[in-house]
């Protein structure tokens, strides 16, 4: 979403769903995975909204939907692309919105070649390096950089600037898709446009041609969705969008966990923009996150490629000093034009007095990345012996990450491992009772890894904030001190840092200067010396030269007079008040509830809300009024904080030469974008194409019907012994893995189970691992309801109880009836509720933008009975590999592969 | 009074509580029952730690122990509701499966040993420094990197913002870059 709109967060908030006339939920089972948030969907339904659920499985979300569309897992781009084609072909798009607020009229470089021209790939593919050169995707007159505020690390990357081209060879690995955010300087914020959108090189026409073959017939043959049902969805969405009506989209990891995951969300973004549903009440795209602060974990990232506030980590050899870093990052237009102020303020927050204009504010203290260093590359580095120490903090990769075996083997090759959790999760005990001990692949006494287990404090035992799915920070107060030696992660890192600083205090080594100069003097409280979370929040918010809290990121300076730990959070501690802890009851305020918690940016609840008014500043309709221009007061007003300069009139046009926010006109609602517009076509920022194209999943039983290109050409794959991929559908071995597998989660469990398999209530409600299969499949494979089944892929074999159910709709595609198998992934051998981990089956094949694994659509076989024990378990997997003719190169191709 | 006269149905039919939702159906015992919440010493405002809906929670504390966790009716997001996981968060925070001791498995060891917290913290600090020294990299292919590839981290996404902030700040200062999170997964 960052690439399309400029910021990486849900565009709306859960309560606003009640205003929707139609809600499309796809890639999410919201009723079961976000049950309490789902009340807002039901509110909308009670007000007459139509609810559509698109999902391979029939779930409780489907049960209350007006329309349930079962589709083949891994084909959502074809489905949504089909709707885009319908909306354009039948002229059901919101033309005034598209012309004014999107890059639909913008002209693209003549060098650009589409998948239509090149049989499934875009211009610029370097097959040898498995990456794209983005040069030919640019706007006609120059380049535009992607804004860095992107959700789920949707990468930004531009390559217009010549200097950047020279540096490109240095980033060969980086082109695997990290969001290092390079890009050309001096990109024009005002590229050539054709307001009639007739020019064949304008974005709208390119989009139209690109999706023209995504017809209802093609959708039926790829997704298995009957034409009539598909057209019903198209008509419902189109008739519930426009001036008077709005439709909202909700998605979750059913969209992200694919080798083309980012492009799933891009397809939805394009569709919602064509329908004019972004920035308006009852519209938007709501990303449903599964973890209390997963949005916060990308905003204040514990991610290799980002610094707080989506500032990219510097890249070795390219971002050599502060000037080159900023020159490669900032945009001429929009708020990203002030990124030097954000960066300098961050450096001041971290290195305080030591950071001066003379030393580039200690910019050189930052370590550099040199490619992708994602969690999956880290596992490879552990197996290779370069990564020797590992902290696992509230996470359970031994069963929770794709290819769980490789996760454990990586850990077995470490010098030391620190695990912080409530209970003895699988990531803490694999050396003693993991699956490899049982099979004999590892012996406890041979494993040299030192393991530390630290008990963690619960949320009731510490102060702090979570950022929820709608960008809203909420404070939780400590009720009691943590018992025994349980401690918060705040305590652990503060005191670890203090110890490291003490040990290095007298060092004269240059490598230790960043540690010595680090600001680390947080006040502590109570008998256990808990650092003050509120003091940390105040640093995140930022302060001026006198130490006074800032109230807006517009106050940040590039001269070192301000310090700020995360610029997008500035304002969360304005006036020295913890705004995050505000709890005015909802009955005592407007439906937007602006005085509950605090949402980034600037407490705005629907972002890009300038687009809720027409170019002249009037609401598109009274029914959908949200923010509008008040001529008498000469300011924007309405139900929310305007996501726009409140004093900038709709008719404002910037003077020539204006920079950054000053360069935004009165009709540029997407204030983080380099051109102020939302992007139907992404001229930069994505590793795998400026437009989404349907590719089959890495493991798929079907050939790509649309292109000669089977899979995402620049997906990330690893030719490792324990990460074997399945044959292409045209290869004889493909039939060895005839079923589609899709993973999911349940109401009663949480992720890899660390917070739910040890709770007796939850364990009783969902006591063990199971798989869902259709009665036809059960009959064909002699599977008994409540009996056992073994599921096998080229990576592993697991057992599960069998749940025979018609909820797993068989799909007919290209004349073949295909069965899909549902696999909840919460389990592992520890805790009260036990079972094999579905992640034993999944390969590490990743989206090239965000390095997220494909676990929502892959293939496998199922057979009756329990899996073999001991070495025979390994032998079974090897037998399948042999039968399928799998080698190191299977499924690894860049081009073709059908 | 006869046994019959004490029969609640009779009371309900003849008395003012015709719907049987008040006095008529109260026994001596139920009259004296009180909710666990009634005599809590304090109620602390919190947020559910599971998914990202962000339901409000009221944490009831008695004698410095958490005795119950309920949905916060004031929250504009959740309006007092909790799902099965949120409702089970009392077990998450006070259940018997929680550990309160630091455990240590030495290289090639076959079982856990209990460690003192301070000792363990010192040991981890020493290992960070040693590994950092051994794996320090000023340059790679003649390009300045100023980092270590020897230390990695994977965090869950139910950590607080403040915790993530200190993690990223400390790791960056020591030059560790393989810092990752559930957000990637």
Interface residues (C-beta under 8 A of the other chain):
Chain A: X14 X15 X33 X34 X35 X36 X37 X39 X152 X153 X170 X288 X289 X290 X291 X292 X293 X294 X295 X296 X297 X298 X299 X300 X301 X302 X303 X304 X307 X308 X313 X316 X317 X320 X350 X364 X365 X366 X367 X368 X369 X370 X373 X374 X375 X377 X378 X381 X382 X386 X387 X388 X389 X390 X391 X392 X393 X394 X395 X397 X400 X401 X402 X415 X416 X418 X422 X423 X424 X428 X431 X432 X444 X445 X446 X447 X448 X449 X450 X451 X452 X453 X454 X455 X458 X459 X460 X461 X462 X464 X465 X466 X467 X468 X469 X470 X472 X473 X474 X475 X476 X477 X478 X479 X480 X483 X484 X485 X486 X487 X488 X489 X490 X492 X493 X494 X495 X496 X497 X499 X500 X503 X504 X511 X514 X515 X518 X531 X533 X536 X537 X539 X540 X565 X566 X569 X581 X583 X584 X585 X586 X587 X589 X593 X596 X597 X747 X748 X749 X750 X751 X754 X755 X756 X758 X759 X760 X761 X762 X765 X831 X832 X850 X851 X852 X853
Chain B: X42 X44 X45 X46 X47 X48 X49 X50 X51 X52 X53 X54 X55 X56 X57 X59 X61 X64 X65 X66 X69 X72 X73 X74 X75 X76 X77 X78 X79 X81 X82 X83 X84 X85 X86 X87 X88 X89 X91 X92 X93 X95 X97 X98 X99 X100 X101 X102 X103 X104 X105 X106 X107 X108 X110 X111 X112 X115 X117 X120 X121 X122 X123 X124 X125 X126 X127 X128 X129 X131 X132 X134 X135 X136 X138 X140 X141 X143 X144 X145 X146 X147 X148 X149 X150 X151 X152 X153 X154 X155 X156 X157 X158 X159 X160 X161 X162 X163 X164 X165 X166 X167 X168 X169 X170 X171 X172 X173 X174 X175 X176 X177 X178 X179 X180 X181 X182 X183 X184 X185
